[in-house]
Amino acid sequence: MSSERTEIERLRADIERHNVLYHVHDRPEISDAEYDALFRRLIELEARHPDLVRPDSPTQRVGAAPADGFSSVRHSVPMLSLANAFDEDELREFDRRMRTLLEIDPITYTVEPKLDGLSVELVYERGLLVRGSTRGDGRTGEDVTANLRTVRSVPLRLHAAPRRTPVLLEVRGEVYIETADLKRLNAQRVEDGLAPFANPRNLAAGSLRQLDPAVTASRRLQFYGYDIGLMEGLTVSTQQELLAILPELGLPVNPLQRLCEGIDEAIAWYHGMIEERAALPYEADGVVVKVDDFTLRRKAGIVSRSPRWAIAAKFPAERGVTRLTDIAISVGRTGVLTPVAILEPVRIAGVEISSATLHNEDEIERKGILVGDMVVVQRAGDVIPQVVAPLPEHRTGDERAFSMPARCPVCSSEVVRLEGEVAHRCLNASCPARVKQSILHFVSKGGLDIDGFGPRLVDQLIERGLVTTVADILRLDRDALIELDRLGAKSADNLLGAIDRAKSTSFARLLFALGIPGVGSHLAETLAAAFPTPRELLAASEDDLEALPEIGPTTAQAVAEFFRGDENRALVDDLIATGLVLETPHTAPASAVLAGTRFVLTGALASMTRPEAEARLKALGATVSSSVSRNTTHVVVGESPGSKADKARELEITILDEPAFLALLDDPGHA
């Protein structure tokens, strides 16, 4: 026991150290796979010793049940908004006011990028994260603590700093998402027939207001600190000092900031950021110019709801006007037809734009876009630009309405729109466009990770009939490959070596590679953990799937329907027949006495937290899910239970109150 206790503490310290190296200092020392191995080992040990689970353990980031709503939080110090400057003259006027008011010339400013995200406040008491809230109206926000705990760059416990950890710290910052992650998420949403997020701020706001923290955890949000409310037990006197001490406490700050002596330096940095804007890994809509000295800030004071001592210098809009000459259709791997605007080329923020996403037919109708319109185009939130709106005042009468084609433009199969979806789909699984995208997804880094495949190579493989399903990739031979254009013997051998290495993979990777609607890498891991072999998953019902944590009815239906199809079941068999070997690492519970049982917990327990209760059950071999179904064997009812208890009575499932639950844990053989 003592050795495992020591290992648990070491693992927690190591994981938190690697979190800080990755999120705060941007210099990771280990790979994602090595990090995941440490995390899995900690989960295993905490399941064996639930009494050692602490609320600040890295495993407890997603430990809360879905919420019924959000309570209000009153900020002890108002979170003020910023006045805006839209050009250099307005920045100079701000500086003139500051020099006059503070009687100092020049004034030292700190200038930081203004990220397009959501402002939040994190409250730490004696180093422990106790509350997280949105900005709200500046005085009152929403309590989103459970969701903010899932953001990996938010420390659950502050690090001991050389200048002493504060007794109380209210740190303000921005929750944001990197552009590449937003692009991936939006691409998946479009494939699943869902509306994409319009911009990073909508994504951040929507994610933090999810009632289920597991959804927030899947969004890859990040956090940068930039200000404080109350702070006790520690003092800082300048913005530069604050930006130095927050990382010492484990709180990341944006490294892209500058101390400027006078407004000329601040304006020069602002113009430099405009030039660098397109290369930033996140969306930023300006820079914030702040008086660096906190004593001078107090002297300057506030006006209305904004500080006098800071201003947001907004970037010029990344927009342009051009003509939409046509609307083309792109077909994705799940058959979703996406309309794409074909534009007369226009230069926006240094990039020539000739096409832009239109997302779906409903979006075109909502915006009132006609083919031939002059339109406003912007580059924001995605690699592919967006059409913001048409300019009806420029219409000539030659414009025409768009309608989604009744037949797939690639294979001529019927196009359908399923009930409840915004997407139109080609249902022909053999459609060349679908096959191409399916292959590229199958070999992608998150899938079987076969290096060497690209769109041109895949086009050749399909055109020559060498690949009609993803299973054919694993059957490619040297003679066929060296006949392809621009693929010599050495390249063919390298590709075959990559294919051979990919034949030994995990079931979770295979599930992701298959491109099941709604199943990303995280849900693939969840499915593989619950059903470790293809045979077990193929036999699972919708109720079995929906009983899993993090899998709702829509995803459960999509997975069940995917494996109900004879073609897809045959594909799985075909993949195994190619020599695919599935490694299914499975950590056995400390005891299997409750194996085969499925528990749901509802209401608050007086004797332990819900994560502790779940860990105790899993250590005994039980499955714990978040929803009651006919496969549930026991429902544990604590104080103020919800509708799950009523559903358990309706389905005549065994209900345990807290004393009965504790008795079962003491003597699980009588479950």
N, C-alpha and C positions, 0 to 999 in steps of 0.2 A: 504493500500500500504506500509506504513512504517513498519508494522509488518512483511509483507512478504519480504521486502527488508532486514530486520534484520535476518529473517530465512535463506534467501539465503546466506548471509555472514557467518552465523553460520555453515550452511551445508558445504560450501566450506572449511571453516577452519577445520571442523571435518573430512571431507573426506581426505584432505591433511595430517592431523595429523595421520589418520589411515594408509595412504599410507606410511608415514615415519616409523611408528611403524612396519609395515609389511616388507617393503623392506630394510630399513636402519638398524633398531634395531632387526629385527627378533623376535618380541614379540607382535603379534596381540592381540588386546583386544576384538574384536568382531568377529562373524562368517561371512562367505561369504554372507549368506542370509541377515544379518543385514546391511552389507556394501552395498549390492545391493539395499536394501530398502532406505537407505540414498541417493544413487545415483539417484534412480527413482524419489524421492521427489524433488531433485534439478532440474532434467530435467523438471518435471511438473511445478515448479515455474518459471523457466527461459522461458518456452514456454508462460506462461502468461505475463511475463515482459521481452520481448526480448531486450528492451533498457538497461536492467541490465546485459546482457550477456557480460562477459569479455574474452579476448583471453586466459587468464591464468586459466579460470574456468576448473575444472576437466571434465566437459561435452564436452569440445572442443578438447579433445585429438584426436578424429576422425572427424574432421570438414572439411577437405579439399577434393576437388573433385579429381578424378583420374588425374594424370599428363600426359602430352604428352612426357616428357623426364626429364632429370636432368641437371641442369646447373652446371658449374664448380665453385669451391670455392678454393681460394688461402689461404693456411694456413699462418698466420702472423709469426709463428715460425714453422719451418719444423717438421713434425712428423717422427722422426728417427726410423730406424729399429735396431734390436739388433744383435750383434755377438753371436755365439753359442758356448757352451762348451758341450762336449759329455761324459766327464768322470771327475773323481776327479782330475786327473793330470792337465787337462786344466783349471779347476777352480783355482787350486793353482798357475798356471802360470799367470792367470788374476790377482790374488791377489799380486803376486810378482811385476808385472808391476805397479800396483797401489801404492804399498808401496814405490817403487823406484821413481816414478813420483811425488808423494805427500809428500814424506819424512816423513811418519807417520807409526808407527807400534805399536799396530795393528790398522787396519781400521775398523770403525763401519759400518756395512752393514744393510740395510733393505732387507729382502727376502720375496717375495710374489709368490703365484702360478701364472703360466702362462696359462691362460684359452684359450681353443680352440674356439675362436669366431671371431669377427670382430672389429678392432680398429676404434673408431669414435672420433670426437671432438664436444663438445657442447659449444656454445658461449652465455654468459649471459651479457646483458647490463642493469645496474641498477637493477639487480635481475631478469630480465625477459628473458626467453629463446627466442633468436632471430634467431638462426641458428644452424643447426646440419649437419655435413658432414662426409663422409667416409675418411679414411686415404689416399686412392688413391696411388699416387707415392711418398707420403711423403711431397710434396710441394703443390700439387693440388689434391683435392678430389671432390666428387659429393655432391651436396646439397640435403640431404634427410631429411630436417627439418620436413616435414609433417609426415613422417614415424616414426622418432624418437619421435615425440610428442605422439605417440600411446603406447610407452613403459612406463608402469605405474611407474617403478622405476626412471624414468627421471622426475625431478620436472619441471613444467612449469614456476614456479617462485621460486627463492631461498628463504630459510627461513632466517629471521633476526638472525644473529649470534652474540654472546656476543662480538666478536672481530670486529664487523661491517661488513656489507655486501659489497663485492667489487663492485666498479663502473663497472669494466669490469673483466670477468672471462672466460678464455678459458680452459675448463677441458677436459682432454683426458681419455678415458676409453675403456672398452670392452663390446660389446653387445653379449650376449650368451644365450643359452637355457639349462635348466637342462635336464639331461639324461632321466628322467622319462617322461618329456613333449615331448622330441624328439621321444621317443619310441611310445607314444600315437599317435603323428602326423604321424609317418611313418606307423604305423599299419592302420590308417585310409586311408592313401594314397594308400597302397597296396590293401585294400578293395575296393577302388574306381577305381582301375585299373591304378593308377599313379605310376611313379617311385619314390621310397623312397629317402630321402636326404641321401647322402653318409656319411656325418659327420656334427657336429654342426656348423663348420665354413661355409660350403656351405649353410646350413639353414639360418644362420644369414645374410650372404651376399645376398642370394636370397630374403630374406624377406625385407631387407632394400632397395632393388632396385625394389620393387613392385611399379608399377605406381598407384595402388589403395591403399591408406593407410589402408583401412578397412581390406585388406588381411594381412598386417603387424600386425594389431591389434589382429588378430585371432591366432597368432603364439606363444604367451606367452613368448616373449623375455624379458630379464632382462639386467640390466646395473650395472657395477662396475667401479668407477673412480679410477685412479691410478697416474695421472700426470697432469701438467698444461702447457699451453703455456704462453700467457700474463695474468697478473693479476694486476689491478690497484685499489688502495684504501685499500689494505691489503697486508701484507708481511708474508711469512713463510720462515724458514731457514733450515728446515730438512724434509725428507720424512715422518718421524713419526709425525711431526707437521702438515704436509699436510693431512695425513690420519686421523688426529684427527679433523681438521677443516671442511673437506668436509662433513662428516655426520652432523655437526652443521648447514650447509647450506642446508641440505636435500638431499645431494648426497651420495648414498650408496658406501661403499668401502668393499673390501673383508676382513672379520674379521680374516681370516686365514693368518696372516703375522707375521713376527718375526724380532725383532731387535737383531742383532748378533754382538758380540764383537770379531772381527777377523774371518778369513776364516774357522777355525776349527768348530766354532759354526754354520756357514752358511752351511758347508758340512754336519754336523750332521743333521741339519734340512732338508736339501735336501734328505738325505737317509731316514729320517722319512717320508717325503712326498711320496717317492716311495712306502713305505710299506702301506701308507694310501690311495694311489691313487684309488684303486678299490672302496673304501667307499665314495669317494667324490660325491656330488650330481650333478656335472658337469664334462665335459671332460677337463682335464688339460694335457699338453704335456711337462711340466717342471716347473721350478721356475725361477724367475728373481732376480738376485743378484745386488743390487744397492748401491753405496756409499750413505750413509744417509745424509751427510752434503752438502747443496747446494753450499756453498762457495768452498768446495773441488771439487765439480762437475765442476764448472766454471774453476777452475785451470786445471783440467784434460782435459777438452775440448772434441772435437769430432774428429773422423777420418773417412774420406769419408762420408758415410751416417749413421754411427753408433756412439753413445756416447762411449768414452773410459771408462766411470765410471760405466757402467752396462753391464751385460752379461746374456744370457738365458742359464741356465743349463738344458739341455733336459733330459727327462726321457728315460730309456732304452725302446726300441720298445716293445709294447705288441703284439708280433707276435710269431708264431711257425710254424713248418712244420710237416705235417702228411699226411696220405693217405685218400682220399675220396673214401670210399668203396661202397657207393650207393647214390641214390637221391630219397628221399621219397616225398610224396605229402601231404600237409596240406590243408584242405578245410575250408574256413572262412564263416562267417555268411551271406555275400552277394554272396557266391558261388565262390569266387576267389580261384583258385588253386595256392598254393605257393610251389615251390620246395625247399626242405630242404636237405642240404648236411649231410650225415651220415659219421662220421669221426672216424678213429682210435683214441681213447682218447689221448689228448695231454694237458700238463699242461702249461698254459700261465698266467703269473702274479699271480700265486698262486691259479688259478682256473682250474679245469679239464674240457676240452671242448670236447664234443662228437658229437655236431651238430652245424650247422651254416646256416644262411639264404642265399639263392641264388636269392631271389626276384622274378624273372620271367625268362621265356625261352630266351628272348632277351638278358638278362644280362649274362646268361650262354654262349650263342653263342658269345657275344661280348668279353668275357674274354677267350674264347677258352677252356673251362673246359670239360674234359672227365671223365666219371666214371672210377675209378681206378687210377686217377692221384695222384701224390704227389702235395700237394697244400700249399700255404702260408695262414695262418689264423690269423686274428687280432681281438682283443677285443677293439672296439672303436665306440662311437656314438650310441650304442644300447645295450640292455641287451643280445640279441642273437648275437653271433659273426658273422663275415663275412669272406667269402673266398675271398682273395685279388687277387690271380692269381695262375695258374697252373705252374708246373716246368717241361716243356716238355723234358728237358735233362734226366729226370729219367724214361721216358716211356719205356715199355718193348714190346709193340705191343698188349698186352691183353686189353688195355683200349677200351672203347666204347662210342659212342656219346649218348647224352640224347635227348629224344623227349617227349613233353608233351603228356600224354595219351589221347586217343580219347573218353574215357569213364571215368566218375567220379569213383575214386577208392573206394568210400564209397557206392554209390547207383547205379552205373553203368549207370547213365543217360548220354546223349551226352554232351560233352564238346565243348563250342564254344568260339571264340575270336571275340568280337564285333569290328566293324570298329573304328579305332582311339585309341584303347586301347592296352596296353601292356599285360594286364591280360587275362588269360583263365578262363572261368567260367562254373560252373555247374548251369544250370537254373532251376533245380528241387527244388522248394521251400520246399518240404517235405523231402529233403535229410537229413538223421539223423545228419550229421556233421553240416549242415547249421542250423538245428533246435536247436542243442545244443548251438552253438555260438550265435544264435539269442536270446535264453533264457538268457544266461549269460549277454548279452548286455542289454536285457530288464530289468533285475533286478539290473543292476549295479548302482553305486552311482549317475551317471548322468541321468540314466533312472528313473524307479519307486522306486529305492533305497530300495529294499526288502532285509533286512539283513538275512543271514542264508543259502543262496544258494551257492553251490560250484560245481565244475565239477563232483565230484562223485555222489552227490545227483541228479544232472541233468541227469547223465547217467542212474541212476536207474529209474527216472521218465519216461524217454523215453523208456527204455527197457521194462518196465511193462505196457506201453501204457497209462499211466496216463496223459501224456502231449504230444500233437501232434502240438499245436500252443501255442503262448504266452498267449492267452486268457485262456487256460486251467489252467495256474498258479493261476489265480484268483478264480478258482472253486475247488481247492484242499480241501479235507475234512480230518478230524482227523483220521477216521478209516483207510483210505488209507495210510496216512503218517506213522502211528505207525507200519504198516506192513513192512516198509522199513528197510533195514539193518542199524544198528547203529543209529537209530533215535527213541528215546524213547518218552514217552508221554509228558514229559516236553519240549523237543526240538520241538516236533510237535506243541505244544501249542504256543511256542515262534514264530515259523515260521508262524503259522496262524495269530497271532497277528500282525506280520510285514506285512503280505499280506493284512489284513484288513485296516491297517493304510495307505498302499500304494494306496488303492482304491480311496482315496481323493487326487488328484494330479492336476497339471496344464496341460493345453493343450501342452505347450512347452515341458514339460518333456515327455509326451506321444509321441510327434513327434520324439524326440531324441531316445526314447526307441524302436520305430518301426524300427530303423536302416535303414532309407532311405539313399541311396548312396549320399554322399556329404553333408549331413545335420548333422552338429555337434550341440552342445548345443547353440552356439551363433546364428546360422542360424535358429534353431528351435524357439528361442525367436523372431526373426524377422518375421518368418512365422506366429507365433501365434498372434503377435501384429497386423499384417495386416489382418489375417483371424481368428478371435477369436473362431470359432467353427469348428468342423470337417465338418459339412455340407457346410460351406462357402469355406473351403479349397478344398474339393472334387469337388466343382463346378468351381474352378479357372482354367483358361486356362494358357498355357505356356506364352502368352503375359502378363497376369496378374502377373504371378510369376516373369518374367524377369523385369517387371517395378519396382520391389522392390529394394531398395538400397542393395548392397552387394550380390545380387543373379544374376549370369551371366547365359548365355544361356545353358551351360552344366548342371548346377544344376537345372535350371528351367525345362529342359527336363526330368531330373532324377525324380524330384518330380511329375511332371505331369504323367509320365509313371508309377510310383509307384501306384498312385491313379486311373489310368485307368484300372489297373488289377482288374478283378472281385473278385479274391481271397483276395486281400488286402483291397478292399472296404468292403467285407464281414467280414474281420478280425476286422476292426474298429467297425462295427455294433455289432459284437460279444463281443468285449471288453466293449462296453457301456452296453450290455445286462447283463454282469456279475455284474453290480452294480457300475461300475467305475464312479466316480463323478468328472467332470472336473471343477476346479475353474479357471475362466477366469477373473482375475483382469484387469480391463481396465480403464485407467485414461482418463476421458472425457476431450476434449479440452475446453479452456475457452469459446469458441463460436463454434457453429456448422454451421455457415452461409455458409461456403465453403465445407461442407460435400459432398462427392461424386465427388469432383473435384480432378484431379491429375496433379500436376505441375512438370515441369523440368526447372532448371535454367542453363543457359549457358553464359559464358562471365563474365566480372567483372562489378559490380555495383558501382557507385560513392557514393551513399548515405549510403550504409551499406555493411557489409561483407556477404558472402554467408550463413554462419551459422545463422546470424541474420535474413536474409531473410527467410530461411527455418523455423526458430522458429516462425516468424510472421505468416507464412502460416499455420503451424501446430496448432498454437493457435486459428486459425479461422476454424479449422476442415479439412483443406486440407491434401491430401497425397502428399508427395514430393518424387520423385524418381530420379535416376541418369541416366536413359536412356529413350529415346523417343519410344513409341509404339502406337498402335492404341487406347489404353486405356487412353493415355495422353490427357488432356483437354486444358491445357495452357502451353506454353513455354515462359519463361521470358528471354529476350535477352539483355545482357549487352554489354560492350565494348569487341571487339575481340572475338565474339562468334565462336564456333566450328561447327562441322558437324551436331550437334543436331538441329540447326536452319534450315539447309537445309532439314533435314528429316522431320521437322515440316511442312515446306512448301509443301513438297512432299505428306504428309498425310493430308494436309489442316487442320492443328491444329491451334487454335487461338494463335497468337504470340503477346506478349506484350513487348514494349520497356520499358525503365526505368520509364519515366513519366506516362505511362499507368499503369504500375505495382504499382507505388506509389498511383495513383488515386484509383486503386482497393483496396489497403490496407485501404485507408481512407473511401471508400464506398463499402465494399465487397458484399453488397446486389445486386449489378449490375454486378456480375461476369458472 
